[in-house]
Amino acid sequence: MKQLIVILIITAAFFMAKAQTKTIYLWPEGVPGSIENRGFIETTDSLDNWIKTRFVTNPRFDFYPAKKELATSTAVVVCPGGGYWGIAIDHEGKQTAEWLNSIGISAFVLKYRLPDDAIMKDKTEGPLQDAQQAIRIIRRRAKEWNIDPAKIGIMGYSAGGHLASTLSTHYDDNVYEPEDGTSARPDFSILIYPVITMDKTYTHMGSREALLGKNPTEELVKRFSNELQVNSKTPPAFLVHSLDDGAVPYLNSVNYTLALRKHNVPCELHLYEQGGHGYGLGRSDKTESSWPGACRKWLESHGLVK
């Protein structure tokens, strides 16, 4: 009998947790610039100890509202990484949302379209369309969701960091026709081991090829090298990188920071001796595991959490 009660409690807790998460589709009236391809079927499975989602054709976000007793009215759109090939939906998505909730921030884990000529008329703009739309939806519904429309940030890991920094520097790009004048500009960004540049000397080549193709024009490379697109209106940023990152060189974060400093945009960069790449919230045996605490302090200093 006791065992049955325990099972019922666990089951109830599971369904309560699921009920707290809402899924919001970005384009209920149709995805802009899309190409119908019935061969594209969304999948989520495990590979090399990370859970990935692929072949997204109907982009959306999972909404994790902060608990009322902790809520700060701040919100963050989370863009998991995956080389613009997959979306690391668990350790860079769900787990991050739960951490944000723990410090009073409502989280929106974005399942964005991965660039692909088979489903997009212009694959370079597909992810940016989704990110712009996500911010606009949250800002329009801010009152309904107990969010301050001036406290909506973007967060990204690796290639998701490229998307987050792209939104931070291209929020005004006319990549689709919005329904109203709601701004897509994030109020701040959190960039964790981000791809920033498309310059082949220090980009992540897999992300570059997925987004721009094998032989992009110099103009296209410069457009999506976000360290070159920073100006005085670029949102403040908190950045994290490890010096031994063998996938995305730390110069991506360094050069974005230098560009922000040049334009007097508030920013903070943490470079860790070890950590490598893809560690999400951190590994307990490495120094990079301290970044969430440092990020919280930065958020506090900007009046975004208590």
MARNUVO-245906 format. One record per residue: residue number from 0; residue in one letter; x, y, z of N, C-alpha, C in turn. Coordinates in steps of 0.02 Angstrom, whole numbers, plus 50000, padded with zeros to 5 digits. Layout:
residues N
    i  aa    n.X    n.Y    n.Z   ca.X   ca.Y   ca.Z    c.X    c.Y    c.Z
  NUM   a      X      Y      Z      X      Y      Z      X      Y      Z
...
//
This chain:
residues 306
    i  aa    n.X    n.Y    n.Z   ca.X   ca.Y   ca.Z    c.X    c.Y    c.Z
    0   m  50041  49940  50000  50000  50000  50000  50043  50063  50000
    1   k  50095  50063  50043  50140  50121  50046  50174  50133  49979
    2   q  50193  50076  49946  50226  50082  49881  50180  50114  49830
    3   l  50115  50095  49832  50066  50123  49786  50058  50198  49797
    4   i  50057  50218  49861  50050  50289  49878  50109  50329  49851
    5   v  50169  50300  49860  50229  50334  49835  50226  50343  49759
    6   i  50205  50291  49724  50199  50293  49651  50149  50347  49631
    7   l  50092  50351  49666  50041  50401  49650  50067  50471  49661
    8   i  50105  50481  49715  50133  50547  49730  50182  50568  49675
    9   i  50227  50522  49655  50275  50536  49603  50240  50552  49537
   10   t  50189  50513  49521  50151  50524  49459  50116  50592  49460
   11   a  50086  50608  49517  50052  50673  49523  50101  50730  49516
   12   a  50160  50722  49547  50211  50775  49543  50234  50784  49471
   13   f  50241  50729  49434  50262  50733  49364  50212  50772  49323
   14   f  50147  50755  49331  50097  50789  49291  50087  50861  49312
   15   m  50098  50877  49376  50096  50947  49399  50151  50987  49366
   16   a  50211  50957  49363  50268  50991  49331  50255  51003  49258
   17   k  50226  50952  49224  50210  50959  49153  50158  51014  49143
   18   a  50110  51017  49189  50056  51066  49181  50081  51137  49187
   19   q  50136  51146  49223  50163  51213  49233  50198  51239  49171
   20   t  50215  51194  49125  50250  51214  49065  50201  51219  49007
   21   k  50202  51276  48973  50158  51286  48916  50199  51288  48852
   22   t  50171  51262  48799  50202  51265  48733  50166  51317  48691
   23   i  50203  51365  48665  50175  51419  48624  50206  51415  48555
   24   y  50165  51406  48504  50190  51404  48435  50199  51476  48409
   25   l  50254  51486  48373  50272  51554  48351  50231  51578  48292
   26   w  50212  51532  48249  50182  51553  48185  50117  51516  48172
   27   p  50065  51527  48211  50002  51491  48201  49969  51505  48133
   28   e  49987  51561  48103  49958  51579  48037  50003  51556  47979
   29   g  50057  51522  47995  50102  51499  47942  50173  51526  47951
   30   v  50222  51484  47942  50292  51503  47951  50317  51542  47890
   31   p  50345  51602  47901  50367  51642  47843  50426  51611  47807
   32   g  50424  51616  47742  50480  51592  47702  50491  51517  47704
   33   s  50438  51480  47723  50447  51407  47729  50433  51371  47664
   34   i  50463  51313  47658  50452  51267  47602  50425  51202  47631
   35   e  50367  51181  47608  50339  51118  47634  50382  51059  47613
   36   n  50398  51018  47661  50438  50958  47647  50416  50903  47695
   37   r  50377  50857  47670  50349  50805  47712  50401  50755  47735
   38   g  50460  50758  47705  50514  50714  47727  50546  50737  47792
   39   f  50531  50800  47812  50558  50827  47874  50510  50810  47931
   40   i  50532  50765  47975  50493  50744  48033  50534  50758  48095
   41   e  50508  50798  48140  50546  50816  48200  50564  50755  48242
   42   t  50624  50753  48266  50647  50697  48308  50681  50725  48371
   43   t  50678  50687  48424  50716  50701  48485  50745  50636  48510
   44   d  50811  50632  48514  50843  50571  48539  50909  50589  48571
   45   s  50944  50538  48594  51007  50548  48630  51066  50530  48586
   46   l  51119  50572  48590  51180  50559  48553  51239  50584  48595
   47   d  51287  50539  48609  51346  50557  48647  51329  50593  48711
   48   n  51279  50567  48746  51258  50592  48812  51225  50661  48811
   49   w  51203  50685  48751  51162  50745  48751  51099  50732  48710
   50   i  51044  50759  48735  50979  50749  48703  50969  50804  48652
   51   k  50957  50784  48591  50952  50833  48537  50884  50829  48503
   52   t  50860  50887  48482  50800  50892  48440  50822  50915  48371
   53   r  50795  50884  48319  50814  50902  48250  50751  50907  48207
   54   f  50761  50935  48147  50709  50939  48095  50646  50976  48119
   55   v  50657  51032  48154  50600  51073  48177  50572  51111  48117
   56   t  50507  51103  48105  50474  51141  48051  50420  51187  48079
   57   n  50398  51174  48140  50346  51215  48171  50376  51244  48236
   58   p  50414  51298  48231  50451  51324  48289  50406  51348  48345
   59   r  50431  51343  48406  50391  51359  48465  50437  51369  48524
   60   f  50408  51391  48580  50446  51390  48641  50406  51357  48697
   61   d  50442  51326  48742  50413  51298  48803  50421  51350  48857
   62   f  50365  51370  48887  50363  51423  48936  50366  51393  49006
   63   y  50419  51412  49043  50427  51392  49113  50417  51454  49157
   64   p  50357  51466  49181  50346  51527  49222  50380  51522  49290
   65   a  50407  51577  49313  50436  51578  49380  50380  51572  49432
   66   k  50395  51541  49488  50346  51536  49542  50331  51605  49569
   67   k  50269  51616  49587  50247  51682  49609  50288  51709  49667
   68   e  50307  51665  49713  50344  51688  49772  50415  51709  49756
   69   l  50440  51689  49697  50509  51706  49677  50511  51755  49619
   70   a  50455  51763  49584  50454  51799  49520  50481  51870  49526
   71   t  50523  51888  49477  50554  51954  49475  50528  51997  49418
   72   s  50484  51969  49377  50455  52000  49317  50505  52001  49259
   73   t  50563  51968  49268  50613  51961  49214  50600  51896  49176
   74   a  50613  51898  49110  50605  51839  49068  50666  51830  49024
   75   v  50680  51768  49007  50737  51752  48963  50716  51700  48912
   76   v  50730  51714  48849  50722  51665  48795  50787  51626  48791
   77   v  50784  51560  48797  50843  51517  48797  50850  51483  48729
   78   c  50909  51493  48698  50925  51461  48634  50978  51408  48645
   79   p  50960  51345  48651  51010  51292  48659  51054  51288  48597
   80   g  51114  51262  48607  51160  51254  48551  51153  51187  48516
   81   g  51202  51174  48471  51200  51112  48434  51227  51120  48363
   82   g  51267  51172  48353  51300  51181  48289  51254  51198  48231
   83   y  51194  51225  48246  51143  51236  48194  51126  51170  48158
   84   w  51139  51115  48192  51124  51047  48166  51073  51012  48210
   85   g  51077  51025  48274  51030  50998  48323  51019  51050  48377
   86   i  50972  51035  48423  50958  51079  48479  50966  51039  48543
   87   a  51014  51060  48585  51028  51025  48648  50974  51042  48699
   88   i  50917  51011  48690  50855  51032  48722  50853  51019  48797
   89   d  50896  50976  48822  50894  50960  48894  50944  51002  48934
   90   h  51010  50988  48927  51057  51021  48973  51067  51095  48957
   91   e  51052  51115  48895  51057  51187  48878  50987  51218  48870
   92   g  50936  51178  48883  50867  51201  48876  50828  51194  48941
   93   k  50801  51135  48952  50759  51122  49010  50796  51136  49076
   94   q  50858  51111  49082  50895  51121  49144  50909  51195  49156
   95   t  50923  51231  49102  50936  51303  49108  50872  51339  49129
   96   a  50815  51320  49101  50751  51350  49120  50738  51340  49195
   97   e  50752  51281  49219  50741  51267  49290  50787  51309  49334
   98   w  50849  51319  49312  50895  51363  49350  50869  51435  49349
   99   l  50848  51459  49292  50821  51527  49288  50760  51534  49333
  100   n  50717  51484  49334  50659  51485  49378  50680  51490  49452
  101   s  50735  51458  49469  50758  51457  49538  50780  51525  49562
  102   i  50797  51571  49516  50816  51639  49535  50763  51690  49515
  103   g  50702  51664  49503  50645  51708  49493  50633  51732  49423
  104   i  50666  51700  49373  50658  51721  49303  50614  51671  49265
  105   s  50566  51697  49229  50526  51655  49185  50566  51639  49123
  106   a  50565  51576  49102  50607  51553  49046  50564  51528  48989
  107   f  50590  51540  48929  50558  51517  48867  50610  51480  48826
  108   v  50607  51414  48824  50656  51375  48787  50634  51371  48714
  109   l  50676  51400  48671  50658  51408  48600  50678  51347  48559
  110   k  50630  51317  48527  50642  51264  48478  50639  51297  48409
  111   y  50696  51323  48389  50700  51362  48327  50715  51316  48267
  112   r  50698  51340  48208  50714  51302  48147  50789  51303  48135
  113   l  50815  51245  48121  50886  51240  48103  50893  51254  48029
  114   p  50941  51295  48009  50946  51317  47939  50952  51259  47890
  115   d  50909  51258  47841  50910  51204  47792  50874  51227  47729
  116   d  50907  51222  47672  50877  51242  47608  50815  51202  47590
  117   a  50808  51143  47621  50752  51100  47604  50686  51124  47633
  118   i  50689  51169  47684  50627  51193  47715  50623  51269  47718
  119   m  50675  51304  47692  50676  51377  47697  50696  51409  47631
  120   k  50663  51463  47613  50682  51500  47553  50749  51535  47564
  121   d  50763  51557  47626  50826  51587  47643  50847  51561  47711
  122   k  50890  51511  47711  50906  51478  47775  50945  51522  47822
  123   t  50977  51574  47796  51015  51618  47840  50969  51659  47886
  124   e  50906  51668  47866  50861  51710  47903  50810  51672  47946
  125   g  50803  51606  47935  50754  51567  47971  50761  51571  48047
  126   p  50820  51555  48075  50827  51559  48148  50814  51629  48175
  127   l  50838  51680  48140  50827  51749  48163  50753  51767  48162
  128   q  50716  51745  48113  50644  51756  48112  50612  51728  48175
  129   d  50632  51668  48193  50603  51635  48252  50621  51672  48316
  130   a  50683  51695  48321  50704  51731  48381  50669  51798  48387
  131   q  50664  51835  48332  50628  51898  48333  50555  51888  48355
  132   q  50524  51838  48325  50453  51825  48341  50444  51806  48414
  133   a  50490  51767  48441  50485  51746  48511  50484  51807  48557
  134   i  50531  51853  48546  50534  51913  48588  50470  51954  48580
  135   r  50446  51961  48519  50385  52001  48507  50324  51971  48541
  136   i  50318  51905  48539  50261  51872  48571  50263  51884  48646
  137   i  50321  51876  48676  50327  51885  48749  50313  51957  48768
  138   r  50338  52004  48729  50327  52074  48744  50253  52092  48737
  139   r  50219  52064  48687  50148  52078  48678  50106  52049  48736
  140   r  50128  51992  48762  50089  51957  48813  50119  51966  48883
  141   a  50163  52014  48890  50200  52025  48952  50153  52033  49012
  142   k  50101  52073  49006  50055  52083  49062  50022  52019  49082
  143   e  50000  51981  49032  49966  51916  49045  50011  51869  49083
  144   w  50076  51870  49068  50123  51823  49098  50163  51854  49156
  145   n  50142  51912  49181  50175  51945  49237  50249  51959  49224
  146   i  50262  51985  49164  50330  52000  49143  50335  52075  49129
  147   d  50392  52104  49148  50406  52174  49131  50430  52176  49059
  148   p  50396  52211  49014  50416  52212  48943  50485  52244  48932
  149   a  50513  52277  48984  50580  52306  48979  50633  52261  49011
  150   k  50613  52199  49028  50660  52153  49060  50657  52084  49026
  151   i  50662  52085  48960  50660  52023  48921  50727  52012  48889
  152   g  50762  51959  48908  50828  51946  48883  50831  51886  48836
  153   i  50889  51877  48805  50902  51820  48761  50964  51785  48787
  154   m  50963  51720  48787  51019  51680  48812  51035  51625  48761
  155   g  51099  51612  48749  51115  51560  48701  51181  51526  48716
  156   y  51183  51462  48701  51243  51421  48708  51270  51405  48638
  157   s  51335  51411  48628  51368  51388  48567  51334  51418  48505
  158   a  51307  51376  48460  51272  51404  48402  51209  51441  48423
  159   g  51179  51420  48479  51124  51459  48507  51147  51527  48530
  160   g  51211  51532  48550  51241  51596  48566  51249  51639  48505
  161   h  51262  51607  48448  51264  51646  48385  51195  51674  48370
  162   l  51144  51633  48379  51076  51658  48367  51059  51715  48416
  163   a  51078  51707  48480  51064  51759  48529  51101  51824  48513
  164   s  51164  51818  48492  51202  51878  48475  51178  51907  48408
  165   t  51153  51864  48363  51124  51888  48301  51061  51930  48316
  166   l  51018  51904  48359  50959  51943  48378  50980  52009  48411
  167   s  51033  52007  48452  51055  52067  48488  51081  52121  48441
  168   t  51104  52101  48382  51132  52149  48334  51090  52157  48271
  169   h  51040  52114  48262  50999  52115  48202  50924  52117  48219
  170   y  50908  52141  48278  50838  52140  48300  50793  52184  48256
  171   d  50822  52232  48222  50783  52276  48178  50784  52254  48105
  172   d  50819  52200  48089  50821  52177  48019  50751  52157  47996
  173   n  50735  52176  47936  50669  52161  47908  50670  52092  47876
  174   v  50665  52040  47918  50668  51971  47892  50599  51939  47885
  175   y  50548  51974  47909  50479  51954  47897  50435  52015  47913
  176   e  50372  52011  47896  50326  52067  47908  50290  52057  47974
  177   p  50310  52093  48027  50277  52085  48092  50207  52113  48092
  178   e  50166  52089  48137  50095  52110  48138  50086  52179  48167
  179   d  50136  52204  48204  50132  52271  48233  50202  52297  48245
  180   g  50207  52352  48280  50272  52384  48290  50309  52362  48352
  181   t  50289  52306  48383  50322  52281  48443  50396  52268  48429
  182   s  50439  52293  48473  50511  52285  48464  50533  52214  48476
  183   a  50581  52191  48436  50612  52125  48445  50679  52131  48481
  184   r  50696  52191  48505  50761  52201  48538  50760  52170  48608
  185   p  50807  52124  48622  50813  52100  48690  50843  52154  48735
  186   d  50825  52153  48799  50851  52203  48845  50919  52185  48873
  187   f  50939  52122  48867  51006  52100  48888  51018  52032  48856
  188   s  51080  52010  48857  51096  51944  48830  51144  51907  48877
  189   i  51138  51841  48876  51182  51797  48914  51210  51747  48863
  190   l  51275  51749  48852  51306  51711  48798  51358  51663  48827
  191   i  51344  51598  48821  51385  51547  48852  51422  51508  48797
  192   y  51488  51509  48800  51533  51483  48748  51503  51494  48678
  193   p  51486  51557  48662  51449  51570  48600  51492  51570  48537
  194   v  51462  51547  48482  51488  51564  48416  51466  51636  48403
  195   i  51514  51679  48387  51498  51749  48373  51513  51766  48300
  196   t  51570  51743  48277  51593  51763  48210  51581  51710  48158
  197   m  51581  51730  48095  51581  51685  48039  51648  51687  48003
  198   d  51695  51726  48029  51763  51729  48003  51796  51661  48012
  199   k  51815  51629  47957  51838  51560  47961  51901  51550  48001
  200   t  51937  51604  48017  51999  51596  48056  51984  51577  48128
  201   y  51924  51594  48154  51910  51574  48223  51835  51561  48236
  202   t  51798  51545  48184  51728  51526  48194  51724  51451  48211
  203   h  51664  51427  48221  51650  51355  48222  51626  51337  48152
  204   m  51666  51301  48115  51653  51291  48044  51588  51254  48030
  205   g  51569  51208  48076  51506  51173  48066  51447  51219  48069
  206   s  51448  51266  48116  51394  51315  48121  51393  51361  48061
  207   r  51452  51383  48040  51457  51428  47982  51429  51394  47920
  208   e  51449  51333  47907  51425  51299  47846  51350  51285  47849
  209   a  51325  51266  47908  51253  51253  47915  51212  51316  47901
  210   l  51236  51373  47925  51198  51435  47918  51209  51469  47850
  211   l  51271  51472  47827  51288  51512  47768  51302  51470  47706
  212   g  51311  51405  47713  51329  51364  47656  51404  51357  47650
  213   k  51426  51318  47601  51498  51303  47594  51538  51361  47566
  214   n  51508  51401  47523  51544  51456  47491  51506  51522  47496
  215   p  51500  51548  47558  51463  51611  47566  51500  51671  47539
  216   t  51464  51722  47520  51495  51784  47498  51527  51819  47558
  217   e  51574  51863  47544  51606  51901  47597  51555  51945  47633
  218   e  51508  51970  47595  51455  52012  47624  51415  51973  47675
  219   l  51398  51911  47658  51359  51869  47703  51399  51852  47766
  220   v  51463  51837  47757  51507  51822  47814  51509  51881  47862
  221   k  51517  51941  47835  51520  52001  47878  51453  52014  47912
  222   r  51399  52003  47876  51333  52016  47905  51322  51975  47968
  223   f  51343  51912  47966  51330  51867  48022  51391  51858  48067
  224   s  51441  51900  48059  51496  51904  48107  51476  51959  48156
  225   n  51447  51940  48211  51411  51987  48252  51455  52036  48290
  226   e  51519  52020  48297  51565  52068  48327  51573  52130  48284
  227   l  51557  52123  48219  51561  52179  48173  51496  52220  48171
  228   q  51444  52194  48202  51377  52226  48198  51357  52262  48262
  229   v  51401  52263  48311  51386  52295  48375  51383  52371  48366
  230   n  51335  52403  48400  51333  52476  48403  51310  52496  48473
  231   s  51299  52560  48483  51282  52585  48550  51214  52560  48575
  232   k  51172  52534  48530  51106  52510  48550  51105  52435  48562
  233   t  51162  52402  48553  51166  52330  48567  51154  52318  48641
  234   p  51115  52268  48659  51099  52257  48730  51160  52238  48772
  235   p  51161  52255  48836  51213  52232  48882  51220  52156  48881
  236   a  51280  52132  48894  51292  52060  48887  51335  52033  48944
  237   f  51321  51970  48962  51362  51930  49008  51387  51871  48967
  238   l  51453  51862  48966  51483  51809  48925  51526  51762  48965
  239   v  51527  51699  48944  51566  51646  48976  51602  51606  48922
  240   h  51666  51592  48933  51703  51549  48888  51759  51515  48926
  241   s  51783  51459  48899  51841  51425  48928  51900  51430  48881
  242   l  51958  51441  48909  52018  51449  48867  52036  51386  48829
  243   d  52014  51328  48854  52031  51265  48820  51973  51240  48777
  244   d  51928  51284  48758  51872  51265  48714  51899  51246  48646
  245   g  51894  51182  48629  51921  51157  48566  51872  51160  48509
  246   a  51810  51180  48522  51759  51183  48471  51747  51254  48447
  247   v  51738  51300  48495  51726  51370  48479  51780  51411  48515
  248   p  51828  51439  48479  51883  51476  48510  51858  51534  48554
  249   y  51893  51543  48610  51872  51595  48658  51875  51665  48628
  250   l  51911  51674  48574  51914  51740  48541  51845  51763  48518
  251   n  51798  51716  48508  51730  51736  48492  51702  51781  48546
  252   s  51709  51761  48608  51683  51802  48664  51725  51863  48676
  253   v  51791  51856  48670  51836  51913  48682  51821  51969  48633
  254   n  51816  51953  48569  51806  52005  48519  51737  52037  48523
  255   y  51688  51999  48543  51621  52029  48553  51623  52077  48612
  256   t  51658  52056  48665  51666  52100  48724  51701  52164  48705
  257   l  51755  52159  48667  51792  52219  48646  51749  52265  48604
  258   a  51706  52236  48562  51661  52277  48521  51610  52313  48565
  259   l  51584  52278  48615  51538  52309  48662  51571  52366  48700
  260   r  51632  52354  48723  51669  52406  48759  51682  52467  48715
  261   k  51697  52455  48653  51710  52510  48606  51650  52556  48601
  262   h  51590  52527  48607  51529  52566  48599  51497  52581  48667
  263   n  51535  52571  48721  51513  52588  48789  51449  52551  48810
  264   v  51444  52489  48787  51388  52446  48807  51409  52406  48868
  265   p  51372  52407  48923  51390  52369  48983  51398  52294  48967
  266   c  51451  52264  48993  51463  52193  48980  51509  52164  49033
  267   e  51508  52098  49037  51553  52063  49083  51572  51997  49051
  268   l  51637  51982  49051  51664  51921  49020  51700  51880  49073
  269   h  51685  51815  49076  51719  51768  49120  51755  51716  49077
  270   l  51821  51715  49081  51862  51665  49047  51888  51615  49098
  271   y  51874  51551  49086  51895  51499  49133  51953  51460  49104
  272   e  51997  51438  49149  52056  51401  49127  52038  51336  49093
  273   q  51989  51301  49122  51968  51237  49095  51892  51235  49087
  274   g  51869  51183  49056  51797  51174  49046  51781  51145  48978
  275   g  51822  51163  48928  51807  51137  48861  51745  51170  48833
  276   h  51700  51129  48807  51641  51155  48772  51580  51112  48789
  277   g  51523  51143  48788  51460  51106  48794  51441  51086  48864
  278   y  51464  51123  48915  51453  51101  48984  51389  51127  49015
  279   g  51350  51164  48979  51287  51188  49007  51298  51229  49070
  280   l  51265  51210  49123  51271  51247  49186  51338  51233  49222
  281   g  51378  51189  49195  51445  51177  49223  51453  51106  49248
  282   r  51516  51085  49253  51533  51020  49281  51563  51031  49350
  283   s  51544  50989  49397  51562  51001  49467  51637  51001  49480
  284   d  51676  50968  49437  51748  50963  49450  51788  51016  49413
  285   k  51755  51064  49381  51790  51114  49342  51771  51184  49368
  286   t  51816  51232  49357  51803  51300  49381  51746  51334  49344
  287   e  51731  51312  49283  51678  51345  49246  51609  51334  49279
  288   s  51605  51287  49325  51541  51274  49358  51518  51333  49401
  289   s  51562  51382  49412  51543  51440  49452  51507  51494  49412
  290   w  51501  51485  49346  51473  51539  49306  51401  51557  49323
  291   p  51357  51508  49341  51288  51530  49358  51286  51579  49417
  292   g  51329  51568  49467  51331  51615  49523  51354  51684  49502
  293   a  51404  51686  49458  51429  51750  49433  51376  51784  49391
  294   c  51340  51745  49352  51286  51773  49310  51231  51803  49353
  295   r  51214  51768  49407  51162  51794  49451  51183  51861  49480
  296   k  51245  51867  49500  51269  51931  49528  51265  51987  49475
  297   w  51282  51969  49413  51277  52019  49359  51204  52040  49349
  298   l  51160  51992  49349  51089  52007  49341  51064  52051  49399
  299   e  51087  52036  49459  51069  52077  49517  51094  52149  49508
  300   s  51155  52156  49483  51183  52223  49475  51146  52265  49425
  301   h  51109  52231  49380  51069  52267  49329  50995  52270  49348
  302   g  50979  52251  49409  50911  52256  49433  50863  52206  49402
  303   l  50890  52149  49379  50849  52099  49345  50827  52043  49390
  304   v  50862  52030  49444  50841  51982  49495  50854  52014  49563
  305   k  50824  51984  49614  50829  52011  49682  50890  51982  49717
//
